[in-house]
Amino acid sequence: QVQLVESGGGSVQAGGSLRLSCAASGSIFAINFMGWFRQAPGKQRELVAGITNDGVTHYADSVKGRFTISRDNAKNTVYLQMNSLNAEDTAVYYCNVDLKTTAWALLRGYWGQGTQVTVSS
């Protein structure tokens, strides 16, 4: 069994910063992709940022230059540093991790419970 625990959400004024964390625990053999998605009211869930096990990163155009994704492989944790936040960043943020529970298991995606980020202007 695998658990993803997110933390770091909250309310902030426009221009402020927040740092999200997502720690994976349980039966983990290897982790591949780690990423953050977000879903605003009435909108589809979208990829915000992702990072491979080789450290290759990808960002949505809307957050490039403001957000930074990183990971600590020893802690099975992914972070999202969010700077210069604006009202359009308001959403529930979900971490997503692709991992294998054993050497012969298929790669499977897991989701965190979501953490609310609210930016007031």
Disulfide bonds with the S-S distance in Angstrom:
Cys22-Cys95 2.02
